[in-house]
Amino acid sequence: MTSRYAVLCLLLVTMSFAQNSPPPSTEISVDRPIFIFTAQTADDPAAYAQSVLDMWARLPERLKPFSAIRISTTAPDAAARQVRFQGILTVLQAENIPVVLTIGQADPRTLHPPELLDRILYDFTCVRGVWVADLSFNGYYTFGGGEALGAPPQVRWVAAAIDATARYGRFFVLRLGAHAWPHALSNAWCRPLVEKMRANANYVVPIAGMDGDDALAQQGMMMGLWLDGTASHWGIEATPRWFQAARFVLPGVYGVAPKDAPMPAHFYRAMTLNGAIGGATVYAFDDPGDLWAGAKTDAWTTTILPTLREVIELGLISRKEFVQKKAQVAYQLNVSNTPADMQANLRDIDGTYGEGLMIRGAYGMERPGQVSELVANTGTHFFVPIFSAFSDPKGFARVVRPGTIGSEGEWKQLLDQYLVPDGAGPAFITQVGLRAFVMHTRENQYEQQAFRLPNLPAPVMGITAVRQDTTATITWPAREGDIKYRVYRRTYPDGTFELVADNLEQRSWVDPQIDPQLQIAYAVTAITQELAPYEGTVNYGDYLAFGAYSRIAEEAVITPLVMNAAGQPIAKPDDRPATQEWWPNVQGVPEENKPAALEIAAAIEQWDAAFAKEDLAGVLNVYAPSYRDPQNWGSEYVTRAYQWFFERYNRCTMARQIRQWDFSTIATTGQVRVLLYCQFAGTALSDSTGRVASVHAAFPVNETGEIWLTFIKTDSTWRIEHSEPALPNLREILSYSAGPYDSITPGLDQLSATAASSQP
């Protein structure tokens, strides 16, 4: 250890660093957001470092001032991991590549010791921040002694790691995934964590991990941490894990997507714009394969890069004062000492693990358990900030506590009292200061949705483009309210517009060097006091954003044959369906069989409703007395399986979609076979110890989630006579309650040879 470092360590022992930390070494603001891109891992440190260098070299120059590369490594122990970190960082330090270092993930063995982290931060100034993800805070003591017993190990480790990063002015990213933030912000054990974050608000960046069906609640919690001063910045992680968890296959198709199926690129835009609406200044992208240096770059080229350019160039990130003005009603979690306490919070904020009364009333939910809500179904209520149990929210017209509002309707009535419409139409519409957003609300369905914004900066019209040899002169008419202009250019017809001239006060601009063999389109936008309404429609995948500059409404296109072009409205062909039916899927069913198909679909709907009510008799009514599964279990087995699930789990949901009909034997046997995608799910208050809250379970457990059901009509009602594979399968259900050393794993539920031989 160098003498200089030894002296520093001695100073660190004797000083209070939460109060004496240096200014943040990285500027983060609405005008200077941070983009964190994940590098592809490699086992060899030298190869890993070189791949990061290559990745950085290929990053567009326009983004480099806003960017950092997240790196991680695996090793059998902390000492080996430290050596690997040092080997990688030595190379990156020499090239001054800004790095975010992964120092902890879900596995406790990955938590890097703070004293070793301290040495890294001292030696490597290229490390701008550290990254911690997927820690769990859902452990409770049922007797309510959480705070008295002190903070759990992961809270103590996070606190020490925050101190280490703040000492050097670096930022500390804490990213938690699906359904994890409510526990971190209300568990009595976690009070020291929240207090440590607040004491280091300039350095700690909480991140919403968009990888589950609670994205809207996560956004509300991040905004709450920001608005009450627990964090000076917050962020989102745009990740394809959300799409995988959502069980979307294609628009209108639900189920299990093929392995490694790419997330439709537009979801990256939806996640990013959601963050911008709420004031997020940190944006992380965790799949290197979808980035510019990855194996599949379409998402980067078509969506991620253009969206990040808009965030910067249009100033799309909402400022804090405007967010505070929009968010009139807030929610505050209660302190949770037990899983039952936690459930009182989830009753309002989680539509899957709880009733989700606030989530439903504020945003609407289509089908909890089947449709993961990424975009609120209405923008009229903006976002409701959700505050930790350990904060003191002020400046709101109303701060609601758990249990004080009894229904979805009451929530809507409350929020409607503060409603100031920003536009009209079924699309998500909201305006925050000078920024406006219009987003399609059906995450996995075609549906044409109208919108109207009454006042946007009026677009610049009447553009002309004149080419002379290898130059082009762009001109546009004067307007009294115009202040300054921008010129955009793209390769026509499929290129994306890129900013080529900014802060223009004159009404013309010369493009000095163009290829006369190309088709090039030019557009002009303005900072202007001229206002005009804007109306239109959005459909699946459309997410619109408008900043202080006027929108692009027309373009002038010059070609090798057209040297003098006038502006024309931008018209994009749209062959997307205006509506889409995902249930009951009787298209193509012969007319003579449609009555039976519709009756069977109705029986499945009744099955769904009975399961949601935990109505055992109603569920059993869907099964015929003669039912047998491939393992020869019958109706008594079905009764016990569903009864056990209802005794153990609440908030039961059924996701379902008919894949295929088979009427080939209806005339001879009276049977109809249906291939049904389905997922039955529920949430237990806790595990068997009573300490771990919100335990989720789902069945069937197979690769596709699809079951062939054989229906037969008995007593004038279509009922299930056979399922292939078995539904329900008690072994699958019991696997969720098995401990790590038990042998109950998903599989066929059949008698073993030994057990079968002992039967009378």
GIZI-V377508 format. One record per pair of residues at least 6 apart in sequence whose ideal C-beta (glycine too) atoms are under 6 Angstrom apart, sorted by the first residue. I is the first residue (numbers start at 1). J is the second residue. D is the distance in whole Angstrom. If there is no record, write none. Layout:
((I	J	D) (I	J	D))
This chain:
((17	163	6) (17	167	5) (18	199	5) (18	200	6) (21	166	4) (21	167	6) (22	169	4) (23	169	6) (24	169	5) (24	202	5) (25	169	4) (26	128	5) (28	34	5) (28	233	5) (28	281	5) (30	317	4) (30	319	6) (33	66	6) (33	281	5) (34	282	5) (35	66	5) (35	67	5) (35	283	5) (36	68	5) (36	70	5) (36	100	5) (36	284	4) (37	69	6) (37	285	5) (37	291	6) (38	70	5) (38	286	5) (38	288	5) (39	52	5) (39	55	6) (39	69	5) (39	71	5) (39	288	6) (40	288	4) (42	48	4) (42	51	6) (45	84	5) (45	87	4) (45	88	5) (48	88	5) (49	88	5) (49	91	4) (49	92	6) (52	69	5) (55	293	4) (56	97	5) (58	292	6) (58	293	6) (68	98	4) (68	100	5) (68	128	5) (69	99	6) (70	100	4) (70	131	6) (71	99	6) (72	102	3) (73	84	5) (75	81	4) (75	84	5) (78	113	5) (82	116	5) (85	120	6) (89	124	4) (92	99	6) (92	126	5) (93	124	5) (93	126	5) (97	126	6) (98	128	5) (99	126	5) (99	127	5) (100	129	5) (100	131	5) (101	127	5) (101	130	5) (102	131	5) (103	112	4) (103	117	6) (103	130	5) (104	110	6) (104	111	4) (104	132	4) (105	133	5) (105	134	5) (106	134	4) (111	157	5) (114	160	4) (114	161	5) (114	164	5) (117	164	5) (118	164	5) (121	168	4) (129	170	5) (129	171	4) (129	173	6) (130	165	5) (130	172	6) (131	173	5) (132	174	5) (133	175	4) (134	177	5) (135	154	5) (137	183	4) (137	184	4) (137	187	5) (137	190	5) (138	183	4) (138	692	6) (138	693	5) (139	691	5) (139	692	6) (140	338	5) (140	339	6) (140	691	5) (140	693	6) (142	338	5) (142	690	4) (144	337	4) (146	188	3) (146	189	5) (146	337	5) (147	188	5) (151	189	6) (151	192	5) (152	189	5) (155	190	6) (155	192	6) (155	193	5) (158	193	6) (159	196	4) (162	172	5) (162	196	5) (162	200	5) (165	172	4) (165	203	6) (166	200	5) (166	203	4) (171	203	5) (171	205	5) (172	203	6) (172	204	5) (173	205	5) (173	207	6) (174	206	5) (175	207	4) (175	209	5) (175	237	6) (176	209	6) (177	209	4) (177	211	5) (178	211	5) (178	212	2) (178	214	6) (179	214	5) (179	353	6) (181	218	6) (181	221	5) (182	345	6) (184	190	5) (185	333	6) (185	388	4) (186	333	4) (186	336	4) (186	345	6) (186	389	4) (187	336	5) (188	335	5) (188	337	5) (191	390	5) (194	388	5) (194	390	5) (197	204	5) (197	230	5) (198	230	5) (201	229	6) (201	231	5) (201	232	5) (202	232	5) (204	231	5) (205	233	5) (205	235	6) (205	282	5) (206	222	6) (206	225	5) (206	231	5) (206	234	5) (207	235	5) (207	237	5) (208	218	4) (208	219	6) (208	222	5) (208	236	5) (209	237	5) (210	237	6) (210	239	6) (210	242	5) (210	271	5) (211	239	5) (211	241	4) (211	242	5) (211	245	6) (212	245	5) (213	352	5) (213	372	4) (214	350	6) (215	374	5) (216	363	6) (216	373	6) (217	349	5) (219	278	6) (219	383	6) (220	383	6) (220	384	5) (220	385	6) (220	386	4) (221	386	5) (222	234	4) (223	278	5) (223	385	4) (224	385	4) (224	386	5) (224	387	4) (225	231	5) (226	234	5) (227	385	5) (228	387	6) (228	391	4) (228	393	5) (233	281	5) (233	282	6) (234	280	6) (235	280	5) (235	282	3) (236	271	6) (236	275	4) (236	280	5) (237	284	4) (237	286	6) (238	268	5) (238	271	4) (238	272	6) (238	285	5) (239	286	5) (240	263	4) (240	287	5) (243	263	4) (246	372	4) (247	254	6) (248	444	4) (249	255	5) (249	257	5) (251	444	6) (251	445	6) (251	446	5) (251	540	5) (252	445	5) (252	580	5) (252	582	4) (254	657	5) (255	677	4) (255	705	6) (256	704	5) (256	705	5) (265	299	4) (265	302	5) (265	303	4) (266	541	4) (268	299	6) (268	303	5) (268	304	5) (269	303	5) (269	307	5) (269	543	5) (270	374	6) (270	375	6) (270	543	5) (272	283	6) (272	307	5) (273	543	5) (273	545	6) (276	311	6) (276	316	4) (276	317	5) (277	437	6) (278	383	6) (279	318	5) (279	320	6) (279	323	5) (288	294	5) (289	295	5) (289	296	6) (290	299	4) (291	300	5) (292	300	5) (306	496	5) (310	316	6) (313	499	5) (314	547	3) (315	547	5) (315	548	6) (316	435	6) (316	545	5) (316	547	6) (318	432	4) (318	435	6) (322	432	5) (322	433	4) (326	382	5) (326	432	6) (327	382	6) (327	385	5) (328	397	4) (328	418	4) (329	384	6) (329	398	5) (329	415	6) (330	385	5) (330	393	5) (330	396	5) (330	399	5) (331	358	6) (331	384	6) (331	386	5) (331	400	5) (332	387	4) (332	393	6) (332	399	6) (332	401	6) (333	345	5) (333	389	4) (334	345	6) (334	389	6) (334	402	5) (335	389	4) (336	342	4) (339	685	5) (339	686	4) (339	693	4) (342	693	5) (343	685	6) (344	402	5) (344	403	6) (345	402	5) (346	353	5) (346	354	3) (347	354	5) (347	355	5) (348	357	5) (348	358	4) (348	402	6) (349	358	6) (350	356	5) (351	359	5) (351	365	5) (351	368	4) (352	368	5) (353	683	5) (353	694	5) (357	408	5) (357	411	6) (358	411	5) (360	408	4) (361	408	4) (361	411	3) (361	412	4) (362	381	5) (362	384	5) (362	415	6) (363	376	4) (363	377	6) (364	377	3) (364	378	6) (365	373	6) (368	653	6) (369	653	3) (369	655	5) (369	681	6) (370	655	4) (374	443	5) (375	428	5) (375	439	5) (375	441	5) (376	428	6) (377	441	5) (379	428	4) (379	429	5) (379	430	4) (380	419	6) (381	415	4) (382	430	6) (387	393	5) (393	399	5) (397	418	6) (405	411	5) (422	429	5) (422	430	5) (422	431	4) (423	429	4) (423	451	6) (423	452	5) (423	453	5) (424	452	5) (425	450	4) (425	451	4) (425	452	6) (426	449	5) (427	438	5) (427	449	4) (427	451	4) (427	538	5) (428	439	4) (428	441	5) (429	438	5) (429	451	6) (430	437	5) (434	548	5) (435	547	6) (436	453	6) (436	546	4) (437	545	5) (438	451	5) (438	544	4) (439	543	5) (440	449	6) (440	538	4) (440	542	5) (445	580	5) (446	540	5) (446	576	5) (446	577	4) (446	580	4) (448	537	5) (448	539	5) (448	578	4) (449	538	5) (450	537	5) (452	535	4) (453	534	5) (454	533	5) (455	531	5) (456	534	5) (456	546	6) (457	528	5) (457	550	4) (458	530	4) (458	531	6) (458	532	4) (459	550	5) (459	551	5) (459	553	4) (460	476	5) (460	524	4) (460	526	5) (461	554	6) (462	476	6) (462	477	5) (463	476	5) (463	524	5) (463	556	5) (463	567	4) (464	475	5) (464	556	6) (464	566	6) (465	472	6) (465	474	5) (465	522	5) (465	556	4) (465	558	5) (465	565	5) (466	473	5) (466	564	5) (467	558	5) (467	563	5) (470	513	6) (470	514	6) (471	510	6) (471	512	6) (472	511	4) (472	514	6) (473	510	5) (474	487	6) (474	509	5) (474	522	5) (475	508	4) (476	507	5) (476	524	5) (478	507	6) (479	530	5) (481	528	5) (481	529	3) (481	530	4) (482	526	5) (482	528	5) (483	527	4) (484	503	6) (484	505	6) (484	527	5) (485	504	4) (485	524	6) (485	526	5) (486	502	5) (486	525	5) (487	500	6) (487	501	4) (487	509	5) (487	524	6) (488	497	4) (488	499	6) (488	523	5) (489	500	5) (489	522	6) (490	496	6) (490	497	5) (490	521	5) (492	519	4) (492	521	4) (492	557	5) (501	509	5) (517	560	6) (519	559	5) (520	558	6) (521	555	4) (521	557	5) (522	556	5) (523	552	4) (523	555	5) (525	549	4) (525	550	5) (526	550	5) (527	548	6) (527	549	6) (528	550	6) (539	576	5) (554	567	4) (554	568	6) (554	569	5) (555	570	6) (556	565	4) (556	567	5) (557	565	5) (558	565	5) (584	601	3) (585	658	4) (586	594	6) (586	597	5) (589	597	5) (589	661	6) (593	663	5) (596	672	6) (599	718	5) (600	711	5) (600	718	5) (603	718	5) (607	622	4) (608	654	4) (610	618	3) (610	619	5) (611	619	6) (611	652	5) (611	654	5) (612	652	6) (614	646	4) (614	652	6) (616	642	6) (616	643	6) (619	642	5) (622	720	6) (623	635	6) (623	638	5) (623	719	6) (623	720	5) (624	712	6) (624	714	5) (624	719	4) (624	721	5) (625	635	6) (626	721	6) (627	634	6) (627	635	5) (627	721	6) (628	634	6) (629	723	6) (629	726	4) (630	724	6) (630	726	6) (631	726	6) (631	749	6) (631	750	4) (641	728	4) (641	730	4) (645	733	6) (648	684	6) (649	682	3) (649	684	5) (649	697	6) (650	683	6) (651	682	6) (651	683	5) (652	682	4) (653	681	5) (654	680	5) (655	679	4) (656	678	5) (657	677	5) (658	676	6) (659	675	4) (659	677	6) (660	675	4) (662	673	4) (663	672	6) (665	671	5) (666	672	5) (670	712	6) (671	710	5) (671	712	5) (672	711	5) (673	708	6) (673	710	5) (674	709	5) (675	706	6) (675	708	6) (676	707	5) (676	709	6) (677	705	5) (677	706	5) (679	698	5) (679	705	6) (680	699	5) (681	698	4) (682	697	6) (683	694	6) (683	696	5) (684	695	4) (686	692	6) (686	693	5) (687	695	5) (697	736	4) (699	732	5) (699	733	6) (700	727	6) (701	732	5) (701	746	4) (707	723	5) (707	727	5) (708	724	4) (709	720	5) (709	723	5) (710	721	5) (710	722	4) (711	718	5) (712	721	5) (729	749	5) (730	749	5) (731	747	6) (731	749	4) (732	746	5) (734	744	5) (735	744	5) (735	745	6) (735	746	5) (738	744	4))
